[in-house]
Amino acid sequence: MNRFLLLAVSVALSLPLAAQDRPRNQPPDGFTALFNGKDLSGWRGRQPNYDPRAEAALPKEERAAKQAEWNASRDQHWHVDTAKGEIVSDGQSPHLATERDYGDFEMYVDWLMVSHNGDSGIYLRSYPQVQIWDVDNPREVRNGAPKGSGALWNNNADNPGKWPLVKADNPVGQWNTFHIKMVGSRVWVWFNDQLTVDGQVLDNYFDRAAPLVSKGAIELQTHGSEIRFRNLYIRELPVR
């Protein structure tokens, strides 16, 4: 067995390699690819920061009309770089959301900030968010960017999980990897193989007194600059 085949097998089994070196869009055992590397099948546009309970309450016709509008906007601002097998956002609205909803799950996603001062995130069940930003952005120093990405930035300031346990960001222009697990309202994040959130509760950004919905979309959020995503894998976990 040559070394290239060994590399592919190693990745498929356990994802041990750095994001820069992994083969594209080959899910490990037990995981399903959310992105096929070719097109945006399985993904829809979604209005930024829209309470999932409010969306679910829309009349059928109104919801369909909104979805058609969001998908048209998706097609203006999101595309697939088929040569590289990457989802590309130009940094404008809307969010890119899975068509399917997920309850408890474990997922992987690689992301690349193309240029400095970018801002992005991964929404869990449509709630913000596992934060992605440029740690050197001078405009975001007051918001805590130097602490690093990979935490639940939209949590209340006094809640655990708002800030990462360690700063694990690779330099802008290099790929990074999130490994995220969500069980109930609790979230774990491993960022470039370092634990940054250890089972903390994700706040309901839309109504801090209300529980999270039991199922919702995975969303890719960007605003302000080009961000790329690849190697999106998910495994649904049994409800406890």
N, C-alpha and C positions, 0 to 999 in steps of 0.2 A: 504494500500500500504506500503510494507516494505521499510526500509531506503535505501536498495541497488537499488530497482526499482526507488525510488525517485531520487537517485543520477544519474542514467542513463538518466532519463527524463530531469533532469536539464541540463546535458551536451548536450543532443541532441538539446535542445532549444536555449542555449545561450553560451556555452563554458565558464562558469564563473570560473571553477575550475582550480587549479594549474596543470601544465603539469604532475606532478608526479601522480596525482590522477584520471585522466580521463580514462574512458573506451577506448578501442582501436578502431580506424578506424570507428567511428560512426559519419557521417557528421551531422552538425546542419541543421535546416530547411533552404531550399533554396540553399544549397551547395551540390556539388558532390565530392565524394572521388576520388582522383587521384591515390590512392594506395589501393588495395583490401586486404592487409594484408597477402596474400598468395604467390604472384609471381610478376614479373616485367611486367605484361601485361600493355600496354599503355606507356611503357618507352623504350627509345632507347639510345644507346651510342652516344656520340658526342665529337668531338675533342675539347680539351680545348681552350678557347679564340679564337673562330673562328667567324669572322664577318658573321652575318646572311645574309647580302646582297651577300657576296661572295659565301656562300653555295647555295643560291637560284639561282645564275648565273651559277652553274655547269651544264654541259651537263648531260642528264638523266642517261646515262650509267656510267659516272664517279661518279655521286652522289650515284648511287646504289652500286658501288664498294666500295666507301668510307664508306657508311653506313654498309655494311657487315663487313668491317674491324673494325669499331667502336663497332658494336654489339658483335663481338668476344672478343674484349678487355673488354667491359662491363661485359661479362660473367666470365671473369677472376678476376675482381676487385669489382664487386657488387653482393650481394646476399640478400635473404630474410631470416630473422630469423623467421620462421613460428610459433615457440612456443611463441614468444613475439609480433608478428605482426609488425616487424620493418625492414626497409631497412638498409643494412649495407654496408659501403664502407671501403675498406682497406687503403684508403688514396692515392691511385695511380690513374693514368689516366684510362679511360676517364671520362668526366662528364656524369651524368645521366639526360636525357632530356625527356620531354613529347613528345609523338608522335604528339599530337595536338598542334596547335598554338593558342595563346590567345592574344586578344587585350586589352580592359579595363577589369579589374577583381579585385576581392577581394579574398584573400586566407589566410589559416592558415597552419602552419607547426610547428611540434615539432621537436627539435633536441637535441642530446646528444653528447657531447665531452667525449669520453671514458677515455682519458688520457691527461696529460698536454702537452702543446706546439702544440696543434692541430690548423688547419686553414681550413676554409670552407666558404661557402657562398651560397646564393640563387640568381641565375641569372634571370632577368626579361626580357622576350622576347629575351633571349640569350645575354643580356648585363650584365656585372658585375657592381655591385652586392650589395646585402644586406650582409654585412660582418659578419662573424663568426670567432672569434679567442679566444685564451686563453689570458685573460687580464694580466696574470702573466708571460707570456713567455718573458724571458730576451732578446731573440734575436729580438723581435718585439717592444721593447720599443721605439726605434728611429722611428718606423713607426706609433706609436700612439696607440698600443694595450691597454695601461692602460686607455684610454678613454672609452673603451667598444665596444661591438658588436652592431649590429642593425642599422648601418648607411650606407651611400653610399660611401664607402671608395675609390672607383675608380673615383669619381668626382675630378675635378681640385681642388687643395688645397685652392683656394680662392672662391670656390663655396659653397653656403649653402648646408647642408645635408651630407657633407663629414664626419662630426663627430656627434655622437649621442647627443641629447639634455640632456639626463641623462644616467648614467651608470646603467644598469639593469641586468647584467649577473648573473645567478646563479653559484655557484661553479662548477668547472670541476667535472664530474661524476653525475650531476643532470640534469634533463630535463629542456629545455627552450622552449618558444613559441613565434613565430613571427605571427603577424596579419598584413598582407601587403595589401595595396590597390594601384592600378596603374590606373590612368586616363590620357590618352594622354601620355605626357612625365613626368608627376608629380607622385610622390610616397609619400605615408604615411606608416609609420611603427610603430606599437605598439609592444613593446618587453616586455614580461612578464607583460602585461597590462599597460606599461608606454610608452608614446609617445616619440619616439626617432628621427623620421623624420616627418616633418609637411608640406607635399605637395611640396617638393622641386623637381626641375627638375633633372632627371637622365641623366648624361652626356653620349654621344655616345663615348664610350671608343675607338672604332675603327676609328672614324673620328669625331673629336670634332666639326667640322663645319657642319656636316650633321645631319638631323633629325633621330630619331629612326624609325625602321620599325613599321608599324601599328599593326602587329601581329607577335608573335614569341613564342618560347618554354619557359617553366619554366625549369630551370636546377638546379641540385644539384651538387655542386662542393666541392671536398675535395682534400687536398694534404698534405701528411706527416703523417697522423695518422688515426685511425679508428674513423668514425663519424656515428651515427645512426639517422634515421629519421622515423617519424610515424605521423599519424593523419594529412595527407595532404588533404586539402579540398579547393575547388575553386568555386567561383560564378562569372559567366560572367556578366559584367555590360553593359547596353545599351550604344551605341555610342552617344555622345552628339553632 
